[in-house]
């Protein structure tokens, strides 16, 4: 409700991909749930949704550089 989680998301390029993370303590509990809170798959849903676009971008880059 405060935007703290959304504002905490950090995306950084690494070797052959990206690292998407959050430094707020509740992020892991929101993503995976607890015995009292249902999971809210923010990161895993985003990764599933964007993976085809990432693969397409990489394939296009490989074509243009070869």
GUFI-476155 format. One record per residue: residue number from 1; residue in three letters; chain; z, y, x of N, C-alpha, C, O in turn. Coordinates in Angstrom, 2 decimals. Layout:
% residues N
@n:NUM, res:ALA, chain:A, n.z:Z, n.y:Y, n.x:X, ca.z:Z, ca.y:Y, ca.x:X, c.z:Z, c.y:Y, c.x:X, o.z:Z, o.y:Y, o.x:X $
...
END
This chain:
% residues 66
@n:1, res:UNK, chain:A, n.z:0.00, n.y:-1.20, n.x:0.81, ca.z:0.00, ca.y:0.00, ca.x:0.00, c.z:0.00, c.y:1.27, c.x:0.85, o.z:-0.42, o.y:2.33, o.x:0.39 $
@n:2, res:UNK, chain:A, n.z:0.47, n.y:1.16, n.x:2.09, ca.z:0.58, ca.y:2.36, ca.x:2.94, c.z:-0.63, c.y:2.57, c.x:3.83, o.z:-0.80, o.y:3.65, o.x:4.38 $
@n:3, res:UNK, chain:A, n.z:-1.47, n.y:1.56, n.x:3.99, ca.z:-2.62, ca.y:1.66, ca.x:4.90, c.z:-2.26, c.y:1.29, c.x:6.32, o.z:-3.12, o.y:1.32, o.x:7.20 $
@n:4, res:UNK, chain:A, n.z:-1.01, n.y:0.94, n.x:6.56, ca.z:-0.57, ca.y:0.60, ca.x:7.92, c.z:-1.37, c.y:-0.58, c.x:8.49, o.z:-1.81, o.y:-0.53, o.x:9.64 $
@n:5, res:UNK, chain:A, n.z:-1.55, n.y:-1.62, n.x:7.69, ca.z:-2.29, ca.y:-2.79, ca.x:8.17, c.z:-3.74, c.y:-2.42, c.x:8.47, o.z:-4.24, o.y:-2.71, o.x:9.56 $
@n:6, res:UNK, chain:A, n.z:-4.41, n.y:-1.78, n.x:7.53, ca.z:-5.81, ca.y:-1.39, ca.x:7.72, c.z:-5.97, c.y:-0.50, c.x:8.94, o.z:-6.91, o.y:-0.67, o.x:9.72 $
@n:7, res:UNK, chain:A, n.z:-5.07, n.y:0.44, n.x:9.12, ca.z:-5.15, ca.y:1.35, ca.x:10.26, c.z:-4.80, c.y:0.69, c.x:11.58, o.z:-5.05, o.y:1.26, o.x:12.64 $
@n:8, res:UNK, chain:A, n.z:-4.22, n.y:-0.49, n.x:11.54, ca.z:-3.81, ca.y:-1.18, ca.x:12.77, c.z:-4.88, c.y:-2.10, c.x:13.33, o.z:-4.72, o.y:-2.61, o.x:14.44 $
@n:9, res:UNK, chain:A, n.z:-5.95, n.y:-2.32, n.x:12.60, ca.z:-6.97, ca.y:-3.28, ca.x:13.05, c.z:-7.72, c.y:-2.72, c.x:14.25, o.z:-8.20, o.y:-1.59, o.x:14.23 $
@n:10, res:UNK, chain:A, n.z:-7.80, n.y:-3.55, n.x:15.29, ca.z:-8.42, ca.y:-3.16, ca.x:16.55, c.z:-9.56, c.y:-4.14, c.x:16.85, o.z:-9.37, o.y:-5.36, o.x:16.81 $
@n:11, res:UNK, chain:A, n.z:-10.73, n.y:-3.60, n.x:17.14, ca.z:-11.90, ca.y:-4.43, ca.x:17.46, c.z:-12.36, c.y:-4.07, c.x:18.85, o.z:-12.69, o.y:-2.92, o.x:19.13 $
@n:12, res:UNK, chain:A, n.z:-12.38, n.y:-5.07, n.x:19.74, ca.z:-12.79, ca.y:-4.84, ca.x:21.13, c.z:-13.78, c.y:-5.91, c.x:21.58, o.z:-13.59, o.y:-7.10, o.x:21.31 $
@n:13, res:UNK, chain:A, n.z:-14.84, n.y:-5.48, n.x:22.26, ca.z:-15.77, ca.y:-6.47, ca.x:22.80, c.z:-15.11, c.y:-7.26, c.x:23.94, o.z:-14.38, o.y:-6.70, o.x:24.75 $
@n:14, res:UNK, chain:A, n.z:-15.38, n.y:-8.56, n.x:23.97, ca.z:-14.92, ca.y:-9.40, ca.x:25.07, c.z:-16.07, c.y:-10.30, c.x:25.48, o.z:-16.96, o.y:-10.56, o.x:24.67 $
@n:15, res:UNK, chain:A, n.z:-16.08, n.y:-10.77, n.x:26.67, ca.z:-17.11, ca.y:-11.65, ca.x:27.22, c.z:-18.33, c.y:-11.82, c.x:26.33, o.z:-19.25, o.y:-11.01, o.x:26.40 $
@n:16, res:UNK, chain:A, n.z:-18.36, n.y:-12.84, n.x:25.51, ca.z:-19.51, ca.y:-13.13, ca.x:24.64, c.z:-19.18, c.y:-12.96, c.x:23.17, o.z:-19.69, o.y:-13.72, o.x:22.34 $
@n:17, res:UNK, chain:A, n.z:-18.35, n.y:-12.00, n.x:22.83, ca.z:-17.98, ca.y:-11.81, ca.x:21.43, c.z:-17.11, c.y:-10.59, c.x:21.24, o.z:-17.22, o.y:-9.61, o.x:21.98 $
@n:18, res:UNK, chain:A, n.z:-16.27, n.y:-10.66, n.x:20.25, ca.z:-15.34, ca.y:-9.57, ca.x:19.97, c.z:-13.96, c.y:-10.13, c.x:19.66, o.z:-13.83, o.y:-11.27, o.x:19.20 $
@n:19, res:UNK, chain:A, n.z:-12.97, n.y:-9.34, n.x:19.93, ca.z:-11.60, ca.y:-9.67, ca.x:19.59, c.z:-11.17, c.y:-8.74, c.x:18.46, o.z:-11.21, o.y:-7.52, o.x:18.62 $
@n:20, res:UNK, chain:A, n.z:-10.78, n.y:-9.31, n.x:17.34, ca.z:-10.30, ca.y:-8.53, ca.x:16.20, c.z:-8.83, c.y:-8.87, c.x:16.04, o.z:-8.46, o.y:-10.03, o.x:15.87 $
@n:21, res:UNK, chain:A, n.z:-8.00, n.y:-7.83, n.x:16.09, ca.z:-6.56, ca.y:-8.09, ca.x:16.04, c.z:-5.83, c.y:-6.94, c.x:15.35, o.z:-6.41, o.y:-5.90, o.x:15.03 $
@n:22, res:UNK, chain:A, n.z:-4.55, n.y:-7.16, n.x:15.15, ca.z:-3.67, ca.y:-6.14, ca.x:14.58, c.z:-2.33, c.y:-6.28, c.x:15.27, o.z:-1.86, o.y:-7.39, o.x:15.53 $
@n:23, res:UNK, chain:A, n.z:-1.71, n.y:-5.15, n.x:15.57, ca.z:-0.42, ca.y:-5.22, ca.x:16.25, c.z:0.77, c.y:-5.04, c.x:15.31, o.z:1.91, o.y:-4.95, o.x:15.76 $
@n:24, res:UNK, chain:A, n.z:0.52, n.y:-4.98, n.x:14.01, ca.z:1.66, ca.y:-4.87, ca.x:13.08, c.z:2.24, c.y:-6.27, c.x:12.85, o.z:1.49, o.y:-7.23, o.x:12.69 $
@n:25, res:UNK, chain:A, n.z:3.55, n.y:-6.38, n.x:12.82, ca.z:4.19, ca.y:-7.69, ca.x:12.70, c.z:3.80, c.y:-8.47, c.x:11.45, o.z:3.73, o.y:-9.70, o.x:11.48 $
@n:26, res:UNK, chain:A, n.z:3.54, n.y:-7.77, n.x:10.36, ca.z:3.24, ca.y:-8.48, ca.x:9.11, c.z:1.84, c.y:-9.05, c.x:9.05, o.z:1.53, o.y:-9.81, o.x:8.13 $
@n:27, res:UNK, chain:A, n.z:0.97, n.y:-8.71, n.x:9.98, ca.z:-0.43, ca.y:-9.16, ca.x:9.93, c.z:-0.53, c.y:-10.69, c.x:9.89, o.z:-1.27, o.y:-11.23, o.x:9.08 $
@n:28, res:UNK, chain:A, n.z:0.20, n.y:-11.37, n.x:10.74, ca.z:0.12, ca.y:-12.83, ca.x:10.79, c.z:0.63, c.y:-13.45, c.x:9.48, o.z:0.09, o.y:-14.46, o.x:9.02 $
@n:29, res:UNK, chain:A, n.z:1.65, n.y:-12.84, n.x:8.89, ca.z:2.19, ca.y:-13.37, ca.x:7.63, c.z:1.21, c.y:-13.13, c.x:6.48, o.z:1.09, o.y:-13.96, o.x:5.58 $
@n:30, res:UNK, chain:A, n.z:0.53, n.y:-11.99, n.x:6.52, ca.z:-0.46, ca.y:-11.70, ca.x:5.48, c.z:-1.65, c.y:-12.66, c.x:5.60, o.z:-2.15, o.y:-13.15, o.x:4.59 $
@n:31, res:UNK, chain:A, n.z:-2.08, n.y:-12.92, n.x:6.81, ca.z:-3.25, ca.y:-13.78, ca.x:7.03, c.z:-2.98, c.y:-15.23, c.x:6.67, o.z:-3.79, o.y:-15.86, o.x:5.98 $
@n:32, res:UNK, chain:A, n.z:-1.85, n.y:-15.76, n.x:7.11, ca.z:-1.57, ca.y:-17.19, ca.x:6.94, c.z:-0.55, c.y:-17.50, c.x:5.85, o.z:-0.40, o.y:-18.66, o.x:5.46 $
@n:33, res:UNK, chain:A, n.z:0.14, n.y:-16.49, n.x:5.35, ca.z:1.13, ca.y:-16.70, ca.x:4.31, c.z:2.45, c.y:-17.23, c.x:4.88, o.z:2.58, o.y:-17.51, o.x:6.07 $
@n:34, res:UNK, chain:A, n.z:3.39, n.y:-17.34, n.x:4.00, ca.z:4.71, ca.y:-17.89, ca.x:4.35, c.z:5.12, c.y:-18.82, c.x:3.20, o.z:4.33, o.y:-19.09, o.x:2.30 $
@n:35, res:UNK, chain:A, n.z:6.33, n.y:-19.29, n.x:3.25, ca.z:6.80, ca.y:-20.14, ca.x:2.15, c.z:6.94, c.y:-19.34, c.x:0.86, o.z:7.02, o.y:-19.92, o.x:-0.23 $
@n:36, res:UNK, chain:A, n.z:6.98, n.y:-18.00, n.x:0.97, ca.z:7.15, ca.y:-17.16, ca.x:-0.21, c.z:5.93, c.y:-16.28, c.x:-0.53, o.z:5.83, o.y:-15.74, o.x:-1.63 $
@n:37, res:UNK, chain:A, n.z:5.03, n.y:-16.13, n.x:0.42, ca.z:3.87, ca.y:-15.24, ca.x:0.24, c.z:2.60, c.y:-16.06, c.x:0.39, o.z:2.44, o.y:-16.80, o.x:1.37 $
@n:38, res:UNK, chain:A, n.z:1.69, n.y:-15.93, n.x:-0.55, ca.z:0.40, ca.y:-16.60, ca.x:-0.44, c.z:-0.44, c.y:-15.94, c.x:0.67, o.z:-0.32, o.y:-14.74, o.x:0.91 $
@n:39, res:UNK, chain:A, n.z:-1.27, n.y:-16.74, n.x:1.33, ca.z:-2.11, ca.y:-16.19, ca.x:2.38, c.z:-3.15, c.y:-15.23, c.x:1.81, o.z:-3.62, o.y:-15.40, o.x:0.68 $
@n:40, res:UNK, chain:A, n.z:-3.50, n.y:-14.24, n.x:2.60, ca.z:-4.58, ca.y:-13.31, ca.x:2.27, c.z:-5.51, c.y:-13.29, c.x:3.48, o.z:-5.24, o.y:-12.59, o.x:4.46 $
@n:41, res:UNK, chain:A, n.z:-6.56, n.y:-14.03, n.x:3.40, ca.z:-7.41, ca.y:-14.31, ca.x:4.55, c.z:-8.30, c.y:-13.13, c.x:4.95, o.z:-9.52, o.y:-13.21, o.x:4.85 $
@n:42, res:UNK, chain:A, n.z:-7.70, n.y:-12.04, n.x:5.40, ca.z:-8.47, ca.y:-10.86, ca.x:5.78, c.z:-9.37, c.y:-11.14, c.x:6.97, o.z:-10.58, o.y:-10.95, o.x:6.90 $
@n:43, res:UNK, chain:A, n.z:-8.80, n.y:-11.58, n.x:8.06, ca.z:-9.56, ca.y:-11.79, ca.x:9.28, c.z:-10.51, c.y:-12.97, c.x:9.17, o.z:-11.68, o.y:-12.86, o.x:9.54 $
@n:44, res:UNK, chain:A, n.z:-10.04, n.y:-14.09, n.x:8.66, ca.z:-10.90, ca.y:-15.27, ca.x:8.56, c.z:-12.05, c.y:-15.05, c.x:7.59, o.z:-13.16, o.y:-15.53, o.x:7.84 $
@n:45, res:UNK, chain:A, n.z:-11.84, n.y:-14.34, n.x:6.50, ca.z:-12.94, ca.y:-14.03, ca.x:5.58, c.z:-13.94, c.y:-13.09, c.x:6.23, o.z:-15.15, o.y:-13.27, o.x:6.07 $
@n:46, res:UNK, chain:A, n.z:-13.45, n.y:-12.11, n.x:6.95, ca.z:-14.36, ca.y:-11.17, ca.x:7.63, c.z:-15.19, c.y:-11.88, c.x:8.69, o.z:-16.39, o.y:-11.63, o.x:8.81 $
@n:47, res:UNK, chain:A, n.z:-14.57, n.y:-12.76, n.x:9.43, ca.z:-15.30, ca.y:-13.51, ca.x:10.46, c.z:-16.37, c.y:-14.39, c.x:9.82, o.z:-17.50, o.y:-14.44, o.x:10.30 $
@n:48, res:UNK, chain:A, n.z:-16.03, n.y:-15.07, n.x:8.74, ca.z:-17.01, ca.y:-15.91, ca.x:8.05, c.z:-18.17, c.y:-15.09, c.x:7.52, o.z:-19.32, o.y:-15.53, o.x:7.58 $
@n:49, res:UNK, chain:A, n.z:-17.88, n.y:-13.92, n.x:7.00, ca.z:-18.91, ca.y:-13.07, ca.x:6.40, c.z:-19.83, c.y:-12.47, c.x:7.46, o.z:-21.03, o.y:-12.34, o.x:7.21 $
@n:50, res:UNK, chain:A, n.z:-19.31, n.y:-12.10, n.x:8.62, ca.z:-20.09, ca.y:-11.38, ca.x:9.62, c.z:-20.75, c.y:-12.30, c.x:10.65, o.z:-21.65, o.y:-11.86, o.x:11.36 $
@n:51, res:UNK, chain:A, n.z:-20.33, n.y:-13.56, n.x:10.75, ca.z:-20.89, ca.y:-14.47, ca.x:11.75, c.z:-22.41, c.y:-14.58, c.x:11.70, o.z:-23.04, o.y:-14.53, o.x:12.75 $
@n:52, res:UNK, chain:A, n.z:-23.03, n.y:-14.74, n.x:10.53, ca.z:-24.51, ca.y:-14.80, ca.x:10.51, c.z:-25.16, c.y:-13.53, c.x:11.08, o.z:-26.18, o.y:-13.62, o.x:11.77 $
@n:53, res:UNK, chain:A, n.z:-24.59, n.y:-12.37, n.x:10.79, ca.z:-25.15, ca.y:-11.11, ca.x:11.31, c.z:-24.99, c.y:-11.04, c.x:12.83, o.z:-25.89, o.y:-10.58, o.x:13.53 $
@n:54, res:UNK, chain:A, n.z:-23.86, n.y:-11.49, n.x:13.33, ca.z:-23.64, ca.y:-11.50, ca.x:14.78, c.z:-24.66, c.y:-12.41, c.x:15.46, o.z:-25.25, o.y:-12.03, o.x:16.47 $
@n:55, res:UNK, chain:A, n.z:-24.87, n.y:-13.60, n.x:14.90, ca.z:-25.84, ca.y:-14.53, ca.x:15.48, c.z:-27.25, c.y:-13.94, c.x:15.44, o.z:-28.02, o.y:-14.09, o.x:16.39 $
@n:56, res:UNK, chain:A, n.z:-27.58, n.y:-13.28, n.x:14.35, ca.z:-28.90, ca.y:-12.65, ca.x:14.22, c.z:-29.07, c.y:-11.55, c.x:15.27, o.z:-30.13, o.y:-11.44, o.x:15.89 $
@n:57, res:UNK, chain:A, n.z:-28.07, n.y:-10.75, n.x:15.46, ca.z:-28.11, ca.y:-9.66, ca.x:16.44, c.z:-28.27, c.y:-10.21, c.x:17.86, o.z:-29.06, o.y:-9.68, o.x:18.64 $
@n:58, res:UNK, chain:A, n.z:-27.53, n.y:-11.25, n.x:18.18, ca.z:-27.63, ca.y:-11.86, ca.x:19.51, c.z:-29.01, c.y:-12.44, c.x:19.73, o.z:-29.61, o.y:-12.25, o.x:20.79 $
@n:59, res:UNK, chain:A, n.z:-29.52, n.y:-13.15, n.x:18.74, ca.z:-30.87, ca.y:-13.75, ca.x:18.86, c.z:-31.92, c.y:-12.65, c.x:19.05, o.z:-32.82, o.y:-12.80, o.x:19.88 $
@n:60, res:UNK, chain:A, n.z:-31.82, n.y:-11.56, n.x:18.32, ca.z:-32.76, ca.y:-10.46, ca.x:18.45, c.z:-32.68, c.y:-9.83, c.x:19.83, o.z:-33.71, o.y:-9.52, o.x:20.44 $
@n:61, res:UNK, chain:A, n.z:-31.48, n.y:-9.63, n.x:20.33, ca.z:-31.29, ca.y:-9.06, ca.x:21.66, c.z:-31.87, c.y:-9.97, c.x:22.74, o.z:-32.46, o.y:-9.49, o.x:23.71 $
@n:62, res:UNK, chain:A, n.z:-31.70, n.y:-11.26, n.x:22.57, ca.z:-32.22, ca.y:-12.22, ca.x:23.55, c.z:-33.75, c.y:-12.19, c.x:23.54, o.z:-34.38, o.y:-12.32, o.x:24.59 $
@n:63, res:UNK, chain:A, n.z:-34.34, n.y:-12.04, n.x:22.37, ca.z:-35.80, ca.y:-11.96, ca.x:22.26, c.z:-36.34, c.y:-10.71, c.x:22.95, o.z:-37.35, o.y:-10.77, o.x:23.65 $
@n:64, res:UNK, chain:A, n.z:-35.67, n.y:-9.58, n.x:22.75, ca.z:-36.18, ca.y:-8.32, ca.x:23.27, c.z:-35.96, c.y:-8.18, c.x:24.77, o.z:-36.64, o.y:-7.39, o.x:25.43 $
@n:65, res:UNK, chain:A, n.z:-35.01, n.y:-8.93, n.x:25.32, ca.z:-34.76, ca.y:-8.82, ca.x:26.76, c.z:-35.50, c.y:-9.87, c.x:27.57, o.z:-35.49, o.y:-9.82, o.x:28.80 $
@n:66, res:UNK, chain:A, n.z:-36.14, n.y:-10.82, n.x:26.92, ca.z:-36.83, ca.y:-11.86, ca.x:27.68, c.z:-38.32, c.y:-11.60, c.x:27.76, o.z:-39.05, o.y:-12.38, o.x:28.37 $
END
